Amino acid sequence: MAIVQINFSNDISEEELAVRSGPEQAQVFTTLPGLLWKIWLRDPERRESGGIYLFESREAAEAYVAGPIVARIKGNPDFGDVSVKIFNVREEQSRITRAPLAGMLTAVAAS
């Protein structure tokens, strides 16, 4: 498994951000190959947004990072300080600390 962490700054109002990242936009992520889940991030005081994504493999994470969604984030003039990182998940240690990993791949394969 692999985690993708994306952070970026912006000066978009909370209202405009809600429109730009509403339920319709969230739905797009339900069909991404290899994506197990995404957590949406926002710090309104610092005007930072981002996401934490769990992919079933590093290859799936790398494909996402190299794909059109991340390219649009990087190319959006409303977003600054874009940071994109891929991390391998240390599964044994993560399970000990109660990370929501147990059965993830089995659940996705069954759906």
C-alpha positions, 0 to 999 in steps of 0.5 A: 500500500502507498499514501499520497499526500497533497497540500496546497495554499489558496486564497479561495473563500470557503464558499467558493471552495465548497462549490469547487470541491462539492459532492460531484467532485468527490464522486470522481475519486470513487472510480480511481484505479487502486484508490482505497480512500481519500481524506479531504483536508482544509485549514481555513485560517492558513488557507491550506487544502489537501488530501491524504489518499491510500492506494492499494499499491505504489504503482497505483499511487504513482499513476495517480500522481502522474495523471490528469487530476494532479496535473490540474492541481499543479497547473491551477493558478489559484493554488500555490505551494503545491506539494505532492509526496508518495510514501510506502505504508509500513503496514505492520506498524500501522496495524499495531497503531490501529490504522484502518488497513485491516481487510482493505484490499479484500473489501475492495476486491469484493466490490 
